[in-house]
Structure formats: C-alpha cells, structure tokens
Amino acid sequence: MAVLNSNPEVLLRKRKDADRKRLEKQEQAREKLVKQKTLRKKVAQNKFIRAETLVSNHKSNELEKKRIRNLTKKTARSRISASSEDAEEEEEDSEYRLLFIIRVPNHTKGVKIPSKANKVLNVLKLTQVNTGVFVRANNSTYALLNLIAPYVIVGKPTLSSIRKLFQKRACILTYDESEETTTEQGKIAKVTKLDNNQLVEDKFGDSLGLICIEDLIHEITNLSDNFISITSWLLPFKLNQPVNGWGPQAKLAKLIHSEENKKSISLSQDFKLQEVEDIDSIIDQQN
C-alpha cells in the first residue's frame, strides 16, 4: 500500500509551484493578446484600399445624406401645411402599436450613418448589430423610424415570440456594492440575465406592483403606461446572426422578394420603412 507524503513543507512547495505555473500561463496569455492586437493594428494601418472603393464609399455617403435631407424637408413641409390643431388631434387619435426593431448591418459597406439617424439609434439603444428592442409606436414615432429605415427590420411580434425573447435573451444591469469591487463611484455595473422573479419584485414591486417576469410580458403586450419604464430597464436583446447570415444567400432571397413586390423609388428620395409581416420567423432564427 502506497504511503502518501504528508510532509507540510512538500505540500506547500507543490502548491507554490502550481500557483507560479498558473500565473506564468496567465501572463503568457496576456502577452499573446497584446501581440495580436498590435499586429491587427499594423495590418489595418498598412491595408491597401483601392480608389474605386473610396469613390464608392463617398457616393454612398452622399446618397445617404441626401436621403436624410429630403426626408427632413418633407416632414417639415407636412408639419407646416397641417395646422397645429389638426396635428394635435391626429396625435391624440393615433393608436399605439407594439413593434420589435432589430438592428441589421449597414446596407452598403463603408457607409457612415448620418448624425440624425445615429441619434435615433442611440436613443433606441441599437448601437450594435443583431440587437433588438420593443417600441410603442404611433404616427410621430414612425416619422423617426423612417430616418433609420435602412439599418433596421421592423415587425409586430406575437406573444409566443415575446415569451421566447424573455426566456432566452432578457438581461439587465445590476450594480455590485461589495467591498472588493467598490470604486470611486461606489458601484460597478455588470450584465445579469433576467431569470429570477425576485429581480423584478425588487425593482417594480413597491412602485408598480409587478412581481414576476410574466407581469413584464403582460405590460409590454398590452402597451400599458409602464411600458417606457420597463423597456428602459431592460437591455437590448442580443440575438444570434441568422442561419443564412446577412451574406449572398440572404441578399439573393431579399432581391427575389423585392422583384416580386417591386416598387418604383428613387435612391435620392425616401427609403420607406417596410414592416416585416413574419418577424416571428426572424426572431426564431436569431433566438
């Protein structure tokens, strides 16, 4: 029968050697990451860009700026033509609709999003590709969504899709106030998955009377007065890239669909906001 070495000095030496090797491996991994980052920066700086690419990017940026200018002029003319009383009545009469907006990659490579469209994307928290948010939309909201029409997919989700999104993708920001992680501000924010009813009760139990995730789903589907406070608390839903991706096959399918439902529009005029009829299938592909 083998006798284990129970000498405390030997055990302590082995433990120290294991800790030293672990720290050395961590340091090597950090150095490797730093080298990779510096190499990528050098490759990006020395990358050759063709003149045709520069011209194409410039033309696409000019077209996008022209689209935003024409759209703002058109909305300004419509506001001036309509009287203030009629506009107020229309806003009161306009019904709210629940929309789910998904951020997609830019329709053309090298396009810089204009400042007005970028502000709308920042307000909706759609700064990253393949993220989605819920929006309570009326006539005035559609006017803003037209600014970001080329960069998003819009559709009305069903109750089952909303439940799937909450079950798989709902996240919030929580703040750790422990002594080990305190900073100058006293709090460190971290992303936490919303899979516990206690988080909902701690946030909205006293103020709104909401105690579980199902209450949040009910409030969102019914477009209640608590809609803005709930959606501002939630982080954008991070979705996976579709199975077909946004590459050639997906573009071909979009081209076939656009040919079947062809509409005469000018590139320099409005890019109309098109709602997807079956956004649930897109959510299922990316969920």
C-alpha positions in Angstrom: 0.0 0.0 0.0 1.5 3.3 -1.1 2.0 5.9 1.7 1.1 9.5 0.8 3.6 12.1 1.6 2.0 14.2 4.3 5.0 16.5 4.9 3.6 20.0 5.1 6.8 21.5 3.6 6.5 19.3 0.5 2.8 20.1 0.1 3.4 23.8 0.5 6.2 23.7 -2.2 3.9 21.8 -4.6 1.1 24.4 -4.0 3.5 27.3 -4.6 4.8 25.7 -7.8 1.3 25.2 -9.1 0.4 28.8 -8.4 3.6 30.0 -10.1 2.9 28.0 -13.2 -0.7 29.2 -13.3 0.4 32.8 -13.1 3.0 32.3 -15.8 0.4 30.9 -18.1 -1.9 33.8 -17.5 0.9 36.3 -18.2 1.8 34.4 -21.4 -1.9 34.6 -22.5 -2.0 38.4 -21.8 1.2 38.9 -23.8 -0.2 36.9 -26.7 -3.4 39.0 -26.7 -1.3 42.2 -26.7 0.8 41.0 -29.6 -2.3 40.0 -31.6 -3.8 43.5 -31.0 -0.7 45.3 -32.1 -0.4 43.1 -35.2 -4.0 43.8 -36.2 -3.5 47.5 -35.8 -0.4 47.3 -38.1 -2.3 45.3 -40.7 -5.2 47.8 -40.6 -2.9 50.8 -41.0 -1.0 49.2 -43.9 -4.1 47.8 -45.6 -4.3 48.8 -49.3 -7.6 50.5 -50.3 -8.5 50.8 -53.9 -9.5 54.1 -55.4 -12.8 52.5 -56.6 -13.6 51.6 -53.0 -13.1 55.2 -51.9 -15.2 56.6 -54.7 -18.0 54.1 -53.9 -18.0 54.9 -50.2 -18.1 58.6 -51.0 -21.1 58.2 -53.3 -23.0 56.0 -50.9 -22.4 58.5 -48.1 -23.6 61.4 -50.3 -26.7 59.5 -51.2 -27.4 58.7 -47.6 -27.0 62.4 -46.6 -29.3 63.4 -49.4 -31.9 60.9 -48.2 -31.9 62.3 -44.7 -32.1 65.9 -46.1 -35.1 65.1 -48.3 -36.8 63.3 -45.5 -36.4 66.1 -43.0 -37.6 68.6 -45.6 -40.7 66.5 -46.4 -41.6 66.2 -42.8 -41.1 69.9 -42.2 -43.4 70.7 -45.2 -46.1 68.4 -43.9 -46.0 70.0 -40.5 -46.2 73.5 -41.9 -49.1 72.5 -44.2 -51.1 70.9 -41.4 -52.5 73.3 -38.8 -51.4 72.8 -35.1 -54.9 71.8 -34.0 -55.2 69.2 -36.7 -51.8 67.8 -35.7 -52.8 67.6 -32.1 -56.0 65.8 -33.0 -54.1 63.3 -35.1 -51.6 62.6 -32.3 -54.4 62.0 -29.9 -56.3 59.8 -32.3 -53.3 57.8 -33.4 -53.2 54.4 -31.8 -50.1 52.8 -30.4 -48.7 49.7 -31.9 -46.2 47.2 -30.5 -43.1 46.9 -32.7 -39.9 44.9 -32.3 -36.9 46.5 -34.1 -33.8 44.6 -35.0 -30.6 46.3 -35.9 -29.0 44.9 -39.1 -25.7 45.6 -40.7 -25.3 48.6 -43.0 -26.9 48.0 -46.4 -23.6 49.3 -48.1 -20.1 48.8 -46.8 -18.3 52.0 -45.9 -21.5 54.0 -45.2 -21.2 56.4 -42.3 -24.5 56.8 -40.5 -25.6 60.5 -40.5 -25.8 62.2 -37.2 -29.6 62.4 -37.1 -30.1 58.7 -37.8 -27.3 57.9 -35.3 -29.1 59.9 -32.6 -32.3 57.9 -33.1 -30.3 54.6 -32.9 -28.6 55.7 -29.7 -31.9 56.7 -28.2 -33.3 53.2 -29.0 -30.0 51.7 -27.7 -29.5 49.9 -31.1 -25.7 50.6 -31.3 -24.8 47.0 -32.0 -25.7 44.7 -34.9 -28.2 41.9 -34.2 -29.8 43.6 -31.2 -33.5 44.2 -30.8 -35.8 46.4 -28.7 -39.5 46.8 -28.1 -41.1 50.1 -29.2 -44.5 51.5 -28.6 -45.1 53.3 -31.9 -47.5 55.9 -33.2 -47.5 58.4 -36.1 -44.8 60.6 -34.7 -42.7 57.5 -33.9 -42.9 56.3 -37.5 -41.5 59.6 -38.7 -38.4 59.0 -36.6 -38.2 55.3 -37.6 -38.1 56.4 -41.3 -34.7 58.0 -40.5 -33.2 54.6 -39.6 -35.2 52.5 -42.1 -32.1 51.2 -44.0 -30.5 50.0 -40.7 -33.3 48.1 -39.0 -36.0 45.4 -39.5 -39.4 46.3 -38.0 -42.3 44.0 -37.3 -45.1 43.2 -34.9 -44.2 40.2 -32.6 -46.6 37.7 -31.3 -47.0 36.7 -27.6 -45.0 33.5 -28.1 -42.1 35.3 -29.6 -42.1 37.8 -26.7 -42.0 35.0 -24.2 -39.1 33.3 -26.0 -37.1 36.5 -26.0 -37.6 37.0 -22.3 -36.8 33.3 -21.6 -33.6 33.3 -23.6 -32.3 36.8 -24.1 -33.6 39.2 -21.4 -30.8 40.9 -19.5 -30.5 43.9 -17.1 -27.7 45.9 -15.5 -27.1 45.2 -11.8 -24.7 47.1 -9.5 -22.3 45.3 -7.2 -21.7 47.3 -4.0 -19.4 44.8 -2.2 -16.2 46.0 -0.6 -14.0 44.0 -3.0 -15.4 45.7 -6.1 -16.1 49.3 -4.9 -14.7 52.1 -7.0 -14.7 55.9 -6.7 -18.4 55.9 -7.7 -19.1 53.1 -5.2 -20.8 50.8 -7.8 -19.7 48.5 -10.6 -22.3 47.6 -13.3 -22.5 44.1 -14.6 -24.9 42.4 -17.1 -27.2 39.9 -15.3 -29.6 37.6 -17.0 -33.2 38.2 -16.1 -34.2 34.7 -15.0 -35.3 35.5 -11.5 -38.7 36.9 -10.4 -37.0 38.4 -7.3 -35.2 40.9 -9.5 -38.5 42.2 -10.9 -40.1 42.4 -7.5 -37.1 44.4 -6.1 -37.3 46.8 -9.0 -41.0 47.3 -9.5 -42.7 45.6 -6.6 -43.2 48.8 -4.5 -43.7 51.3 -7.3 -45.7 49.5 -10.0 -46.8 46.3 -8.2 -45.0 44.0 -10.6 -43.6 40.8 -9.0 -42.7 38.4 -11.9 -41.4 38.3 -15.4 -44.8 37.3 -16.7 -46.1 40.7 -15.4 -43.5 42.4 -17.6 -44.6 40.5 -20.6 -48.2 41.4 -19.9 -47.4 45.1 -19.5 -45.5 45.1 -22.8 -48.1 43.3 -24.9 -50.9 45.5 -23.6 -48.8 48.7 -24.1 -49.5 50.0 -20.6 -48.4 53.2 -19.1 -45.4 51.4 -17.5 -44.1 50.4 -21.0 -41.3 53.1 -21.1 -40.0 52.4 -17.5 -39.9 48.6 -18.2 -38.1 48.9 -21.6 -35.6 51.4 -20.3 -34.7 49.0 -17.5 -34.2 46.1 -19.9 -31.0 45.9 -22.0 -31.3 45.4 -25.8 -32.0 41.7 -26.6 -28.7 40.3 -28.1 -29.7 38.0 -30.9 -27.6 35.5 -32.9 -26.8 36.0 -36.5 -29.3 34.3 -38.8 -28.5 30.9 -40.2 -28.3 32.3 -43.7 -26.5 35.3 -42.3 -26.6 38.7 -44.0 -24.5 37.4 -46.8 -25.1 36.5 -50.5 -27.9 33.9 -50.0 -29.9 36.2 -47.8 -29.3 39.1 -50.2 -30.5 36.9 -53.1 -33.7 36.0 -51.2 -34.3 39.7 -50.5 -33.7 40.5 -54.2 -36.2 37.9 -55.3 -38.8 39.2 -52.8 -38.2 42.8 -53.9 -38.6 41.8 -57.5 -41.9 40.1 -56.8 -43.1 43.2 -54.9 -41.3 45.8 -56.9 -41.9 49.5 -56.1 -40.6 52.4 -58.1 -38.4 54.5 -55.7 -35.5 56.9 -56.2 -32.3 56.4 -54.3 -32.2 60.1 -53.6 -35.7 60.1 -52.2 -37.2 58.4 -49.1 -36.2 55.0 -48.1 -39.6 53.9 -46.8 -39.9 52.0 -43.6 -41.0 48.5 -44.5 -42.6 46.3 -41.8 -41.8 42.6 -42.0 -45.0 40.6 -41.9 -43.5 37.5 -40.3 -40.9 38.9 -37.9 -41.5 35.9 -35.6 -39.6 33.6 -38.0 -36.7 36.0 -38.0 -36.7 36.1 -34.2 -36.8 32.2 -34.1 -33.8 32.1 -36.5 -31.8 34.5 -34.3 -33.0 33.4 -30.9 
